[in-house]
Amino acid sequence: MELDPKYDDYDFPTVAPVAAPGHPGHLKPEEQAQVHQLRMLLEAAGYTKRLDTLTLLRFLRARKFNVAEAQKWSYGSNLKKDMFKYYPQYYHKTDKDGRPLYIEKLGGIDLNAMYSITTSERLITNLAVEYERLADPRLPACSRKAGQLLETCCTIMDLKGVTLTKIPSVYAHVKEVSTLSQDYYPERLGRFYLINAPWGFSTVWGVIKGWIDPVTVQKINVLGSGYQSELLKQVPAENLPVEFGGKCDCEGGCPFSDMGPWRESEWTKPAKWETEGAAAGDKKADEAAPPAPKEGAEEIPVPAEAVDPPAEGVKAPAPA
């Protein structure tokens, strides 16, 4: 696989462990050419970010290497929104393949309360933020630790508490999230477990499957309340929170620990968007600072008292 020195400054493995068509390290000449073509089109359109080979390949694979379709993309946001109170979701350690484990308690969503303090658009923005953090620093750290390229995550979506009255609003939300994922953050799903599926969900799932890519559908497992044995085949017990049948019980609660390779000093590095932001801040500070004296120029000291004190009995002038 050809790397572009301008954009591909990776410091983790860049070859997919499985030799699948269109995946990093296993490209046909025409697929490599399509990467170059897509990058050229995006540069011509004025884009300067996220033009590295791995990102372009994910969009190309999601669009069946149709360059024109892959060009129709957008960029996520790095805004920070904390919606956990009304929308429980978090990343926590890894599965047996080394991928980040993402947990979402869909039954815990209170959309009415959520929309009383925010909007649907801001909620989607929050999800986009997490997708950006998945791309960097989470996945690079996991790739370093696993010693191979990892581009996907393992998702657990808990449907416990999703009643028939909640289904319409939850259904609309899931559809909106799926659109965001497929259009702007493709090829991020490795495995997906829907657990505690309520009675009647099979009917809803039959509808949902209709607007999800068939390749994605194959990665989804719909499980009822007896999901633990199946889940533990993919997730180590020591990484799975106790509430889902595992042994992990982080101090302060697993949802708030954000534990994983991205928190381990041996594997993590600052995200590019963090370092770029710091560099931009330093540049602004330098521009705002007064110019340093030219080399060899003599600095004239300013005396502590530049004005003689007034004579006795004379009133000092008021400060301007």
N, C-alpha and C positions, 0 to 999 in steps of 0.2 A: 504494500500500500504506500503510495506516495504521500508524503507530508509536506505541507506548505510552511516554510520557515517564518512567514509573516504572522500566521495565526496559530500554528500547531506547536505551542510551547508546552507540551505535556511532560509531566514528570511521574507518570504512572503507566502501566502496561497499556498498549494500544492495539493488541490483537485479540479478537474474540476467541474464547476457549473452544467454541464449537464452530466448525467450518461450514457455516450456513451462508447461502447466497446473499450477497449484498452487505455482509457484515465486515467490520474492520479486519484487515489482514487477509481477506478472502475475496477480493474484488476482481471482477473480470476487467479487461482493458476498457470496454465500453462503459462500465460503471464508474471507473476512475475518471473517464472523460466527462461523464455527467456531473461528477462532483466539481470539476473545474468549470464546467459550463454554468452550473447553478451559482457558484461563487462569483463568476464574472458578471452574471446578470444582476446579482444583488449588489455588488460593488457599483455597477453602473447606475443602480437605482438610489445610490447614496448610503447604503448600509455599511457600517464599519465594525459592528459588534456581532459576536456569535457566528463567525464565518469559518470556524475551525472545521476540520474534516469530519470528526465524530458527530458534531451537531448536524452538519449538512447531510451526512449519511442517514441519520435518523429520520430526517424529513423526507429524504428520497425513498427510503424503504417504506415509510408510511404512505407515500403516494405512488407506490409500485414503480419507482424510478421514472415517473413522469415529471420532467424538469419544470414544465409550465405550471403544474399543480403544486409542486414543492415550493415554487417561487411565491405562492400566495400565502405568506405567513405573517406573523406579527411577533412582537417581543413582549415578554412578561415584565412585570414590575417588581421593584425591590422595596415597595412600601411595607411598613411593619404594622400589622394589625393583630391584636390579641382578642380572638373571639372564642376562646376555649370554654368560657362559662356556658355559652349557649350552643356551642358546636364542638364537642369533645373530639380532638384529633391530634395525633402526635407521632413522631418517629421514635423508635426504641430498639436499639441494638440491631442484630442481623439474623437472617435465616441460615440454614445449613449451607447454602451456596455463597454466603458472605454478603448477600444483598441487604440494603436497609429494609427494616421492617416498619411498615406504616400502618397505624391502627386508627380506625375511625368508628365512633359509636353513633351510627346513624339514628338509632332509637333515642339517643340523648339530645337530638336536635330540638330546639324550641324556636322555630322560625318566627312565630308571632312575637316572642320576646326579642329575638334578634333584630327583626325589622323595626322594632320600636326604638332602637338605638343606632341602627345603621341601615344600609340599603343592600339590595341583592348584588348590585355592582361592586360594592366594597367587600362583600363576602367573597365574591369570585376573585377579587384582587388579592385577598388574603390567601386563597388557594394558589394563585399564581406565584405569590411570594414563596410558598413552600416548595413549589416546583423548581423555582430558581435555586433555592437552598439545596434541594436534592441534587441538582446539576453541579453545584459547587457551594459548599465543600464536601457534602456527604458521599457522593459516588466516587470522587477521586480518592478519598481516604479509604473507602472500602476496597477499591481496586488495588491500592498499595498494599493493604493488609492481606488480600487474597492472592496477590501476585499475578492477577489476570484482570483483563478489562471487564468491568461490571457497568452496565448501562441501564439496568432495570431494578425495580424494588418488589418486595413481597407485601401485598396489602391484605389486611384483615378488616372487613367491614361488618360490624356487629349490628344486627337488625333487632336486637332485643328491645322491646318497647315500641316498635313500629306497629301501631294499631291500624285497623281499617280506616279510622277517621283521619289518621296522619298520612296514609298512603298517597292521596292526591298531591299534597304539597311536597312530600318527600320525593315523589316520582318526578315532579317538575324540577326540583333542585338537582336530582341525580342526572337528569337529562342535560341540564345546563352545564354541570361539571364535566360530564362525558364529552360534550362538545368542546369545552376548553382543553381538555386533555388530548383529544384526538387532533384538534386543529393546530394547537400551539406548542404542545409538549408530547409529541408522538413517541412511540416505542419506549415507553418508560415502565410498562407493566410486565413483570416477569411471571408472577403468580398472584391470584386473587381469590380470597376465601370470603364468601358471604355466609356468615354464621348466624344461628338463631333465627333462621328464616321462618316467619309466621305462617299460619294457615292461610291459604289463598295466595301466597306469594308466587307460586308457580305460574298463576295466570298473569300476574304483573311481569314476571320474568320473561314470559313468552312475548310480551309486547316490547320490553326493553331490548331484548336480543335483536329485534328488527332494525334498530338504529345504531347498533354497535358492530364494528368491523368483525367479520367471521374469524379472523385470526385472533382477535382479542377474546372473543367468546370462548375459544378453545382453552384459554388460560384461566377461566373462571370456574370455581367450584362452589355450588350452592349446597349448604349443609344446614341441617336442623339443629336441635339442641344437643345432640350427641356428636359434636364436632371434634372433641378433644383429641381422640386417637388419630384422626386424619390430619389435624393441624400439627401435631407433634412429629409427624413424619417429615415435615418440612422445616419446622422451627424447633431449635434446641430448647429443652425444658428450662434451662438456666437463663434463656433469653426471653422466654414468654412470660408476661405478667401473670401473677397468681390468679387474677380474676378470670383468666381464660384457660386455666388448667395447667399453667406452668409453675416454675419455682422462683421466678424473679419478683422481688419485693424491694424496690429501690427506696432508699431513705428519702422521705418527702413525697413519695409516690412516683411510680413509673411514668405517668403522663407528663411529669414536670422535670424529669431527670435529663432528657435528651441524650441518654447514654448511647454510645456507639463508637466506631473507629474515628469518627469526625471529632470526638472529644478526647482521643488518646494522642498524646504528644508525639508518639513514635510514627503515627500515620497521617496526622492532620497537618494542614498548612492553611494560612489565611486565604479566604476566597478571593478570586480575582476582583470581584466587584468591591470588596473591602479595601484591597491595596490600591486599586485605581481611585477610589474615593479619597483615601488618605493622601495619595500623590496629588490629586487635584486640590485638596485643602492646603497642602504644603506650598503649592504653586501660588495660590491666592495669598497666603501669608507672606511669601517672598515678595509678591508684587506690591503688597500694602506696606511693607517695611521701608523705612527711609534708606536712601542709597548709602552704601558704605563709602568712606573717604577713599580717594584714589591713593594708590600705593605711593609712598614717599611724601604725601601731603602732611603738613604739620597740623595737628589738632590744637585749636586755641581753647584753653580751659576757661570756663565761665566761673568767675568768683562767686563765692556763696553770697556776698553782699555787694551787688553791683552798684548800689546807690548809697551815698553817704547819709547817715541818719540826720534828721532835721535838728537844727539848733535848739537849745533849750528854750522852751516857751513858745516855739513855733509848732502849730498843729500840722501833723502829717496829712498829706492829701489822701482822700478816700480812694480806695482801689477802684479802677474803672470797671 
